[in-house]
């Protein structure tokens, strides 16, 4: 990607960025406080007139000191600006206050990752998600999901679903262009993709293969939507190399799933998928590859998310570069038939098949 081919900053700009990095935790918590205490909303509501510190203090019942230090921090961060003793919301402040993507990212980092990232160095050294200890004694976050505090679990799912949900409408026509009758959704989580498939085609049958905790959520959602008779649930630990993948499916679907595993684990899973696939079957893999993003900020978000996997999720996976991922697919004995970008916000779909004889 041209974004990362050279250093485009001057020495002064480099120095400024270094200070941003040094104070990044303060920037993050100050920004959350400006939002959570209603300061950004009050400034936004003032519209073109702006608002004075005195009026802010009167509205929000904050101390003069507390309001002053937060607003001054907001000026330095760039969330607000000041003219003639009146505060106004900046473009960055608008997005931090109103943008759903920013909210999902912020809540995820604060509730799921923040404390655990203090163990990032140990996670790198040990190859284990040492930050997960903040929540309890589990090997991976996926085993822990059903047991996490409700607010943490809510932020995790909001982050996960925001990225995938916007991609499903774009993915459905591609998947159903092959006219499948049976789909196996590996790592189906709460069953959102399965439900979308069942709405899209009244004749389709979808099986979800996942851990017991996730299957519990999926079954509850299937019952709530009245489609449980068109679904099957396969309890499995896909990391077990002896866990077979059932045959008889036209499509094996994996969405935001394989990025949860290491290189070797991905190869193991795909080899087992290949064994279960007939010559007309296809594997559809939907992932966010950081090198195939249209914008530098998208790539940045994915690169930073990789460190969540390192410190919290499992200690050995990431948001992959597409070249690395393609090599793993080929190593598993599969052939990339098509790679389709611009699926939803930031996804790509890799369509795989058995190699031509």
MILO-264740 format. One record per residue: y negated, z, x negated of N, C-alpha, C in turn; residue in three letters. Coordinates in steps of 0.001 Angstrom, whole numbers, plus 524288, in hexadecimal, padded with zeros to 5 digits. Atoms other than C-alpha are relative to their C-alpha. Layout:
N
YZXYZXYZXala
...
END
This chain:
357
804AC800007FCB58000080000800007FB25800007FC94unk
804C680053803027F28C7FC917FB007FD098052E7FFF9unk
802AC7FAF57FFBE7EDD980A147FF42800CB8032B7FB08unk
7FE687FC78804307F4E18104B7F3D0800B47FD3D7FAC2unk
7FF2A8030D804C47F42F805D47E94E7FC808019A7FB7Dunk
803867FE8F804407E8AE80B507E1BB7FC7680475801BFunk
803B97FBCD7FEF87DEF7816687E0C57FAB17FD82800FDunk
804D9802A17FE817D2FC811A57E8227FB50803AA8000Cunk
804437FC2D7FFC17CACC81E047E7027FD1D8005E7FAC7unk
803087FED6804AF7BFDA820BD7DD8C80169805787FE25unk
7FEE67FAC48020F7C07B82CE57D5007FDCC8042E803AAunk
802637FC377FC737B729833F47DE468032F8008480502unk
7FCCD7FFE37FB3D7BF4C8303C7EA2680532802BD7FEFFunk
7FB337FD488016B7CB72834DB7E3107FF36805DC7FFBAunk
8014C7FA77800567C505841DE7E03C7FF3C8025480577unk
800D07FE237FAA87C0CF843397EE7680533800B0802D9unk
7FAE67FF9C7FD747CE9D840877F34380312804A47FDE7unk
7FD407FB89802507D40D84A8D7E9CB7FE338052080274unk
801EC7FB357FD7F7CB44854EC7EFF6801E78006A805A5unk
7FDD87FFFC7FAB37CFB0850E27FD88805988020A7FFF2unk
7FA937FE408006F7DDA5852F47F92C8002B805DF7FF00unk
8000D7FA6E801507DA5F8604F7F3737FEE480359804C5unk
801817FCF77FB687D455864DD8003A802B17FE2280503unk
7FD7C802477FB5F7DD7B85D5C80966801FF8040C803E4unk
7FE4B7FC1F7FC247E3AF8699980F767FB748026C80307unk
804997FDDA7FD5E7D61586EDE8128A7FDE07FC0A803EEunk
801C18042D7FC807D1FE861CB8185D803527FFE9804EDunk
7FC5B800467FB9C7DE0F861C8821007FF3180482803CCunk
800767FB7C7FC8B7DC9F86F9D826427FA8A800628026Dunk
8054B7FFFF7FDCA7CDD786E7F827FD7FF927FC0B80467unk
800238040C7FBF77CFA4861F282FBB802C7801D0804F0unk
7FD377FDEB7FB7C7D9B6868648388B7FCBD80430802C5unk
8032E7FBE67FDA27D09C873F083AB37FB637FDB1802FDunk
80456802977FD517C54186B0C83E30801C27FDB680541unk
7FDE0802197FB197CDE3864D98487B801C380462803A3unk
7FD957FBFF7FCAE7D531870C884D767FC01803C880255unk
804057FC717FE0D7C8E78790B84EF67FC0E7FD4F80396unk
80350802D27FC4C7C26A86E7A857207FAF97FDDD7FDC7unk
804F2801B68025F7B7B686B0D84D6B7FF717FA138004Dunk
80051805B27FFD67BAE685C8584C7A7FF3A7FE1080594unk
800878019F7FA867BC4B85B6C85B367FA75800FC801F9unk
805517FECC7FE497AF2A8620B85D987FC157FC2C7FDA7unk
8037C803CC8027C7A889858F7853D9800AF7FAAA8028Cunk
7FF0E804FC7FD5B7AF0484D3185A307FD607FFDF80560unk
8023E7FFCE7FAC17AA9185187867B57FA0A7FFA180001unk
805B4800608005579C8785211862E37FE287FA5F7FFB1unk
800FD8059B8003079D4584344861317FB717FEA37FC5Dunk
8041B801F3803707912983C7485BC07FBD88041A7FEC3unk
804047FC03800E4788B48488D85CED801428038F7FB6Dunk
7FE717FC4E804077908785048852FF7FF7F8058B80206unk
8002A7FA8B7FE517912D85F0E853737FE7F803777FB5Funk
801A37FC668042778ADD86A1184BAF80424804347FF2Aunk
7FC757FBA98011F7923F8752F845507FF4C8045F80403unk
801117FBE17FC2478BA387E9584ED8802C27FEDE80522unk
7FD65801707FB1C790BC8772385AA2805F2800287FF73unk
7FA5F7FFA0800F779E3D8761A85499801C9805A880046unk
7FE9F7FA748001979E95884A6852407FFEC8024980587unk
8006F7FE0D7FAA679A408875F86031804907FE3180355unk
7FBAF8022A7FCE77A4B287E70865F3805448025C7FE87unk
7FAC17FEB5801ED7B013882B085D83800C9805CA7FEDBunk
7FFAB7FA62800EC7AD018912685B878024B801417FA9Bunk
7FE577FF058055E7AFA58903084CEE7FB8D802A97FD11unk
8040B7FD828031E7A87389813842AB7FCC67FBE07FD2Bunk
8036580388802EC79D16891D083BA78028D7FE7C7FAD2unk
7FD70800F58050C7A4868933182EE0804A27FC4280094unk
7FB4F803337FF5C7B15488D6D833C67FEAB7FA6380152unk
8019B8053E7FE7F7AAB0881DD83A1D7FD7F7FD287FB6Cunk
802C980269804647A24787F6C82E2D803BE7FDFB7FBD7unk
7FC85801BA8043F7AD4587EE98242F803837FB7F801BDunk
7FCA5804457FE297B5C68763682CB37FCF07FAEA80089unk
80322804BB7FF707AAD986CB382FE87FE7E7FDC17FAB0unk
8013F801E48053D7A6E886BEA821A9804C77FD6E7FD7Cunk
7FB328027E801E27B50B8691481E46800C97FAC2802B1unk
7FF7B804E57FD1C7B53685EBD828F87FC767FBBD7FDF0unk
8038B803C6802727A977858398229B802627FDCD7FAFDunk
7FDAB801B3804EA7B04D857CC81579804D37FCA3800D3unk
7FB42803037FED07BCF1852C881B6D7FE977FAAE80240unk
801A0804E27FD8D7B5B78487282332801717FFA0805BFunk
7FEB2800027FA767B9F784C68830DD7FB138001780360unk
804F87FFCB7FD3A7ABDE84EE0834DF7FBA57FE877FC32unk
8049C800CB8034B79E5C84B6382FFA7FB5980292802AEunk
8046F7FCF57FE16790FD8518C831B87FAE97FCFD7FF46unk
8053A8024D800387838684C3C834DB7FC3F80394802EEunk
803FF7FCBB7FD7E7777885484837D880262804ED80280unk
7FD977FB167FE4A77F97860F7838FF803B37FF56804A4unk
7FC3A800E87FBC9788AF85AB4842FC804F97FD9A7FDBDunk
7FAED801EC801BE797258581C8410F801D47FB8580386unk
7FDD1804817FD3879D9D84B49844E0805957FF1B7FE10unk
7FA8E80119801717ABD884714844E68004F7FACC7FD19unk
7FF4A804DA802F17AF7D83CFB83A94804A07FCF780239unk
7FB778031A7FE557B9788321D83C8780514802C97FE8Funk
7FB4E7FD1C801917C36283A12834D5800D7804B280391unk
7FF9D7FB9B7FC737C058845CE83D65802087FE608054Cunk
7FE23801FD7FAFF7C28883DA18498F805E37FF3D7FFF3unk
7FA61801028003F7CFF98395D845208031A8050B7FF35unk
7FD327FB14800C57D3CC846E584074800588031280518unk
8001D7FD277FB0E7D02284C4684DC7803337FD568043Funk
7FDFA802CF7FB747D56884188856B4804D77FCB17FF12unk
7FBCA803BA801147DF86838FE84FE68055E8029B8003Dunk
7FAD07FDB67FF4B7EDA083BB1853FA803387FFDC7FAFDunk
7FD1C80063804EB7F33E836F2847107FE448044C7FC3Funk
8020D7FBEF803717EA5A8401083F6D801C880563801D2unk
7FE3C7FAFA7FDE87EDF284B4E84869805C1800F17FECCunk
7FA6D7FF73801227FC7D848CC846D1800E4801337FA42unk
7FF727FF16805A07FB2B84824838057FE22805787FE80unk
8024F7FAF18015F7F28585442837478037980480801BDunk
7FCAA7FBCD7FE047FB2985CCE83FD980527800357FD0Bunk
7FB1780038802E88075285840838A47FF61802807FA9Cunk
800DC7FDCA80535801A885B8182B567FF1D805DF80055unk
801397FA6E7FF9C7FC74868B382FD2804B880339801B4unk
7FBE27FCC87FDA7807E686D8483804805387FF777FD41unk
7FADA800FE802438137B8674E831147FFF4800527FA09unk
7FFC7800F1805A780F8486497823057FCCD803AD7FC93unk
803FD7FDBC80361803FF86C9181E2480222804347FC56unk
7FE0E7FBB88034380A8B879088196A804867FE337FC90unk
7FB7B801CE802F7816EE87229815237FE9B7FCA77FB54unk
801958034F8045980F79868DA80C567FE958031D7FB1Eunk
800C57FCB68049980C958745980374804EA800047FC93unk
7FB158002A802EC81ACC872997FF418015B7FA7C7FE37unk
7FEE68056D8015C81977864147FC348022F7FF6A7FA7Dunk
7FE1A800868056681B3A865A87ED84805AA801C47FF8Aunk
7FA947FE2A80023827A686D9C7EF678039F7FC22802B8unk
7FCCF803DF7FD3B82C8F863737F915801227FB4E7FC8Aunk
7FF48804628039A82A78858A87EF16803FB801747FBC9unk
7FC807FE54804388316B860797E47D80596800C6801E3unk
7FAD17FE727FE2C83CD6864EB7ECE68029B7FC0280392unk
7FDC4803D87FC6F83EAE8593F7F5CD8016E8025080548unk
7FEFB7FD637FB0683E6686256801967FACB800F5802C6unk
804DA7FF057FD178346D8648E80C877FE8F805C77FFDFunk
801077FA69800C182FFA871A38073B7FBF48021A803E3unk
803EC7FE487FC3F8248B8721F810CE8022A8014D80559unk
7FD997FEE87FAEB82DDB872B081C5D80122805CD800B6unk
7FF0B7FA537FFBA8301388100819027FBC6802CF80329unk
804187FDB37FCC78234D8839F82022801DB800EF80592unk
7FE1B7FFA27FAA282AF8881F382CBD805668027E80077unk
7FAD27FDBC7FFB0838778870A82937803A77FD967FC03unk
7FC14801C2803D08450188403821E8803217FB7180230unk
7FD3A804C27FE84848ED8760D824A77FFE97FC417FB64unk
7FFDB803E78042784CC486AD481BE07FC067FBAC800F0unk
803C6804177FEAB84439860FC8231C7FD0880191804EBunk
803307FED47FB66839A48614182D71802A87FE36804FFunk
7FD77802257FB5584269859828369C803BC803FB80264unk
7FCB97FBC17FE1384BED864CA837A37FCA1804458026Dunk
8036D7FBBE7FE538404B86DD4839D57FCF47FEBF804F3unk
8039E801A87FBE883934865DE8444A80075803298050Cunk
7FF387FD537FB0283F2486C63850257FE85805C87FFAEunk
800F27FA67800BB83C0F879D184A607FA82801337FE0Funk
8054C7FF2A801FC82E22877DF8457E7FC8C8026A80442unk
803B77FE077FC1B822D687F1784C157FDFA7FB8980363unk
80163804217FC4281E54877A3858157FB5A7FCBD7FE37unk
80496802FE8019D81100873E085284801447FC6A7FB64unk
7FE6C80337804778173786EE5845EC8033D7FB5C801DEunk
7FCAF804297FDE7821798672684D547FCC47FC048030Bunk
80362803847FD008170586190856537FCF17FC687FC66unk
802F48033F803AD80EEB85CD284ACC803907FC1B7FD3Aunk
7FC3F803878028981B0285707844528012B7FB568037Funk
7FEAE804397FC6281EBA84F388505B7FB437FC9180133unk
804AE803177FEEE810AB84B16853037FF087FC217FB94unk
8009B803628049780FBD845978453F8041E7FBAD8000Eunk
7FBA7803B78001881D0983F10845F77FF717FBF98045Aunk
8002A803767FB7B81B27839598538E7FB2A7FC8480007unk
804B7803377FFED80D428348C85176801017FACE7FD3Funk
7FF0B804C4802FD811BB82AE3847418041C7FC8C8028Dunk
7FBC4803217FDCA81E40826A884E017FEB47FDEE8056Bunk
800E9801917FA958198D8263585C237FCC07FB0380069unk
8033D804AA7FFDA80F2E81C058595D802D67FB237FE1Funk
7FD098046A802188196D81386852D4804237FE07803D2unk
7FBAF801707FC89823AC8137585D997FEE47FB298034Cunk
800EE804B47FCD081CFF809758668D800537FAEF7FCE1unk
7FFB7804A08035281C357FFFC85B118059B7FEFA7FE2Eunk
7FAA48007E801FA82A38802A0856C4803D17FE2B80431unk
7FC48801307FBD4830ED80138863FB8012C7FA2880096unk
7FEC2805967FF6B82F647F25F865688032D7FDD77FB76unk
7FD0E801DC8048C834957F053857A0805BA8019180066unk
7FAA47FE0C7FF95840987F8B0859F5802E87FD5180471unk
7FD4E802227FB70843A77F3558676C8003C7FA128000Aunk
7FF70805AD8007B842097E53686322805937FE837FEA1unk
7FA82800F2801508502A7E69085E79803A08011F8049Dunk
7FD1A7FEF37FB2B854877EA5086C6480477803E87FF35unk
7FBDB7FC19800D385BEE7F6B4868CC801C78027A80527unk
7FDFA7FD067FB8D864937FE0C8726480081805CA7FE9Funk
7FF4C7FA9B801C3866C480A3D86A307FCF0800D87FAF3unk
803227FEAD8049885D7E8108F8607180177805717FE27unk
7FF267FAE5802688607B81BA4857127FAF7801947FD41unk
804D77FDF7802428544382383853DD80163804967FC74unk
7FEAE7FBE6803BD856E782B438477C7FB07802FB7FE94unk
804A27FCD7800D184D7C8368C845E47FC3C7FF7080487unk
8030E801187FB51848C6834FC853DA7FC358043C8018Eunk
803BC7FBC97FF24841B0841FA853D07FFC88018B805BBunk
800847FE417FA8D83C648451D86170801697FBC3803EDunk
7FE3D804247FC7C8411A83829867067FBBB7FC62801EDunk
8044C803417FE14833F1831588686E8013C7FA2A7FFADunk
7FEAB8058A8007E838BB8244A86339804437FE88803EFunk
7FBCF801117FC438450A8251286B817FDD07FF5580583unk
80253800587FACC83CF98276E877BC7FCE67FAF7800B0unk
802E6804E87FFB48344381BD187499803B57FB60800ADunk
7FC188042A7FF70840518133A873238022C7FFD680590unk
7FDC77FFAE7FAC0845D0817E0880207FC217FE2580422unk
80404802067FC72838E3814D8886E27FF807FA137FF76unk
800BC8058C80121838478078188073804577FCAD8025Bunk
7FB72802EC7FE26845FB80350884AB80378803AB80325unk
7FD127FC827FC8C84CFC8096489046805DD7FFE17FF02unk
7FA6380075800FA85A528050788B2E801A18024F7FABDunk
7FEC37FE3A8054D8596E80A5A87D548025F8057880007unk
7FDEA7FABE800EA8616A81610878C17FE76801917FA79unk
801CE7FE268051785BFA81E3786D94802D4805037FE8Eunk
7FD9F7FB3D802238631E828268653B7FC668022C7FBC7unk
8031F7FD6B8040A85BB68320485D08803A0803287FC84unk
7FCE37FD3B803E0861CE8373D8509D7FC508036B7FCD7unk
803B57FC898029385B308435984B2D8024E805797FF92unk
7FE757FA828007E85BED851CE847F47FFEC802B080556unk
7FFA87FD5C7FAED85F1285B73853007FAB78017E8024Dunk
8050E7FE537FDFD8512A860BA854187FCEE7FB8C80260unk
802D78047F7FE0F84B1985349855AC802957FDBA804E0unk
7FD40802017FB64855B284EFA85F477FECE80346804D3unk
8016B7FCA57FB9C8522485AA4867A57FAED7FE3680289unk
804EB802097FDED8443A8558386906800E67FAC3802C2unk
7FF15805377FDD584933847AE86B8F802C98004E80549unk
7FD2B7FF6C7FB0D852B884C01876317FC63801FA8044Dunk
803A67FDE37FC1E84828853D787D027FC517FBBF801F6unk
803788043A7FE6A83F1A8480787D07802DB7FBDC80332unk
7FCE7803CA7FCFA84A0483F20881E6800E4801E980594unk
7FF337FDBE7FAC884CE98484688D3A7FAEA7FFEE8031Cunk
805187FFEA7FD6483E76849978905E7FE907FA9C80212unk
80156805557FE7283D2F83AC78912B804447FD4F80328unk
7FBDF802117FCAA849CD838D0898BF803147FB837FDBEunk
7FD3B8045E8027B8506282FE488EDD804A4801CE7FCBEunk
7FBE97FDEF8037285AB78389B888DD805277FD1A800A9unk
7FB32802FB7FF21865868303588EEA800217FAED7FCE5unk
8003C804C280328860F9824D38866D7FF79801427FA31unk
800807FE4F8056B8610382CB0879E2804E2802EF7FE3Funk
7FBE47FCE18027A86ADB83297870847FD7E803037FB81unk
8022C7FC9E8040D8689383D5E866A1804488014C7FC11unk
7FC237FF4F8042786FA883E04859A77FDF2804077FC23unk
801A77FBE08039086E5684AC385231802157FED47FA8Eunk
7FE58801788054286E8F847F6843AD7FC01801C27FBF8unk
803517FF2D804948693284B8D836648007C7FB1E7FCA4unk
7FFB080513802948663583E33830CF800288007F7FA18unk
7FFD57FF34805AA864E8844078232D80583800DC7FDF7unk
7FA887FF5B8018987373846E18230A8023A7FA997FEC2unk
7FE258053E801668790883B3D81B7E805087FE7C802CFunk
7FB3D801227FD118858683C76823737FEF67FEFF805CAunk
8016F801027FA9587E2183B07830447FFC77FA1E800EFunk
7FFDE805957FEEE8819582D9E8357E7FBF37FE8680424unk
80376802297FC03878988251483D91803737FD20803EDunk
7FC99802907FC2A87F1D820E784A587FECE7FA3180078unk
8008C805A57FF5A8815E8125584C527FF467FEB5805CBunk
80061801C07FA9D87F9280A48858977FA7E7FF688020Eunk
805738007C7FE5C870C580967858D67FDC57FACA7FE22unk
80291804E98016F868AC7FD0C858C87FBA4800F17FC0Dunk
8045B7FEB38036685D69803D1851F480071805AC7FE45unk
800D37FAC08020C85C3580F948492B7FA2D800757FEE0unk
805A87FF518006184E3E8149484A117FED2805117FD1Bunk
801CB7FB58802C4847B281E00840A27FA167FFAB7FF66unk
805B47FFF48001F8394D82157842617FE0F804E57FD40unk
802157FB95802FB8321F829DE8388B80450803E67FEB6unk
7FB5C7FCC6800EB83F8182EEB834D48019D7FFEC7FA48unk
7FDFC8005E80554843A2829D28279D7FC20802067FBF6unk
803B57FDAD803AC836FB82E7282157800E3805DA7FF5Dunk
7FEB77FA6E8005883CA783C078238580433801217FBE5unk
7FB9F7FF5180396846D4839D4818E77FED57FDC57FA9Cunk
80094801E48055D848278376280A63802407FA7F7FF82unk
7FDFC80546800F684B7B82A3580466805E57FFBF800DCunk
7FA498001B7FFA3859ED82D698032C801D8801128058Aunk
7FE7B7FEC57FA9E85A9D83325810DA7FF197FB5080393unk
8010D804BA7FCED85460826E681694804507FBFF7FF32unk
7FBD2803C18012685E7081E5C80FC68050A801AE802B8unk
7FB427FE097FD738697182701814DF7FFE07FF02805E0unk
8007D800C97FA558646B82656822E6800887FA338015Cunk
7FFE2805907FED286267817A58227A805597FD997FEFBunk
7FAB8801F2800E986FD88153881CA38038980130804A1unk
7FCE27FE937FB68875E481C808280F7FE5E7FCE0804D0unk
801CC803657FBC186D69814D283186802537FA837FF6Eunk
7FDDA80536800F8872128083882B29805BD7FFAD80189unk
7FA747FFE97FE988804C80C2682D19800C57FFC5805E8unk
7FF8A7FFDD7FA4D87DC880E4883B9B7FDF07FB128029Aunk
802AD8048B7FDD38768E8016083D68803997FB448001Aunk
7FD1C804F07FFFD87D297F4E2841F27FC5D7FBA77FE39unk
8030A8043480268878967E7A283D3F7FB417FE628033Aunk
8046F801567FCAC86F877E5BC848DA7FC428048E800DCunk
803437FB647FF50869F47F37A848717FB67800017FC46unk
804A67FFA18033E85CD17F705842C47FE54805B87FF73unk
8025C7FAE3800E4856758030E83CE07FA197FF3D7FFEAunk
805B58001D7FFE78481780517840287FE038052A7FDC7unk
8022E7FB618028B840CC80E84837437FA0D7FFB780074unk
805B27FFD77FF8C832DA8123B83ACA7FDE6804507FC74unk
802207FC5C803D682B59818A682FB57FA477FEC27FEDEunk
8055E800C5801D281DB081A6382A4B800187FF717FA0Funk
8000E8010F805A181D318141381CD47FA5B800107FE18unk
805777FF5780182810FF8180F8157F7FDB37FB187FD86unk
80201804AC802978100480B3080E197FEF07FB83803C5unk
800AE804417FC3E80FB38030B81AA07FBD9801488041Bunk
8042E7FE837FC6A803DB80959820EC7FB507FC587FF6Dunk
804A28035F8001B7F7B0801AD8248D7FB55802B07FD75unk
8048D7FD1E801D77EE6F80C808206E8018C8041A7FBF8unk
7FF017FC2D804237ED8A8155C8149F800D78057280240unk
7FF6C7FACB7FDAF7EBFF8216781D3F80570800C88023Dunk
7FAA97FF9C7FDEB7F8FB81E83823E2803E18010E7FB9Eunk
7FC8E7FF238047C7FFB781D8F816BA7FF5E805847FDE3unk
8011D7FAB6801DC7F91682A3381270802C78041780362unk
7FD827FC367FC7C7FDE58319981E7A805E68002D7FF25unk
7FA5580028800CD80BD182D1E81C0F80184802477FAACunk
7FEE77FDCD8052B80B548307C80D957FFA8805F580017unk
8007F7FA4F7FF94806B483E37810F2804678024C8034Funk
7FBBA7FE247FCAA8110583F8781B99805128007D7FCEAunk
7FB557FF968034D81B6183D3E81133800A2805847FDD2unk
7FFB57FACB80250817F184A8C80B968017C8042C803FFunk
7FDBA7FCA87FBEF81B10850E5818AF805E87FFEC7FF8Funk
7FA55800698009F828DA84BC3816E9801CE8030C7FB34unk
7FE947FD5A804D582909851188091880010805ED800A3unk
800B97FA587FFEA8244A85ECC80C328022C802AB804D9unk
7FE8F7FD867FB10828228612C81A6E805107FDCE80249unk
7FBDA802667FCE5831CC85771820048055E8006D7FD7Cunk
7FAC2800098025D83CE1855BF8164F7FFFF7FFE77FA0Dunk
8005C7FFCE805AC83807854EA808548015A7FB087FD2Aunk
7FE2980498802E083CD284735805737FEDD7FABE8029Bunk
80118805017FD788373E83CD480E897FA287FEF58000Eunk
8057C801878003E82A5C835ED810CE7FEEE7FB94803D5unk
80173804E77FD94822D182B11817708008B7FBD37FBC9unk
7FE42803698043A828A881FE980FBE7FC8D7FB2F7FF34unk
801DF805378013F82369813E7808EF804347FC37801E4unk
7FC2E803887FD9A829E08084280F9B803C87FDA97FC06unk
7FC798022F803F682F6A802E7802D18046B803D17FEBAunk
7FC097FC00800F68367580FBE80030803DF800138047Dunk
7FCB47FFAD7FB5B83B9E80FF280E1B803977FB3E80079unk
7FCD9804C37FFBE8404D801DA80DB280486800327FC24unk
7FBCB7FF84803DC8480C804968015880448803A7801EEunk
7FC1B7FC697FDDF84ECA80FF08082E8034A7FD5980430unk
7FD2F802E87FBF38526E8072F813A9803FC7FC597FD81unk
7FC7C803A3802A9858517FD2480A7E80460802E07FD31unk
7FC0A7FCD98029F85F69807A8802D980428801DA803D2unk
7FC577FE3F7FBFA865B980BF580FA6803667FB9480213unk
7FCC7804637FE4E86B797FE6F8117C7FDF17FD2F804BEunk
8026E8029A7FB8F862037F98E81BB97FBFF7FC007FE2Bunk
803CE8040C8013B858BE7EE1281C207FB4D8008F8039Eunk
804C37FFE17FCD984A9B7EE70820A07FF4B7FAA080278unk
8009B804E97FD32849A37E40182B0C7FA3B7FED78011Dunk
80581800B07FEB583B6D7E64382E787FD178051D7FF02unk
8036C7FB79800C18304C7EF7B82AD37FAEA7FEDA802DDunk
8045C8010B7FC7C825C67F05D8354B7FC088046C7FF8Eunk
804247FC1F800A1818D97F75D832E27FCA18006A804E9unk
803E77FF477FBDE80DCF7FC2283BA78027F8016880538unk
7FDA27FDE07FB4E8167780330845557FD138050B80156unk
803107FB657FEA980D6680CBE84C277FBEC801387FBDFunk
804207FE40803928048C814C08435F8011E7FE757FA5Dunk
7FF09800A08059F80B638139283650805A87FEB67FEA6unk
7FA69800AB800EA819BE81026837EF8017B7FA647FE87unk
7FD52804F3800D9822738053B8334F8058D800968021Funk
7FA90800017FE5982FC58017C8389F803267FCA17FC3Bunk
7FC60802DD8034C83ABF7FD8782F7F804DD7FECD80335unk
7FB65801B87FD0D8454F7F5AF8365D804417FE967FC10unk
7FBD3800B3803D98522B7F63B82EEE804F27FDE98028Bunk
7FAF4802007FE2B85F437EF908302E803DE800367FB89unk
7FC0C800778041686BFE7EE3B828D97FEF37FAFB7FCEEunk
80112804A78032086AF37E48281D918030A7FB49801F0unk
7FD39804C87FEA486E857D66682024804A37FF407FC65unk
7FB4B800CB8033787C3B7D36481B8C7FFBA7FAC17FD42unk
END
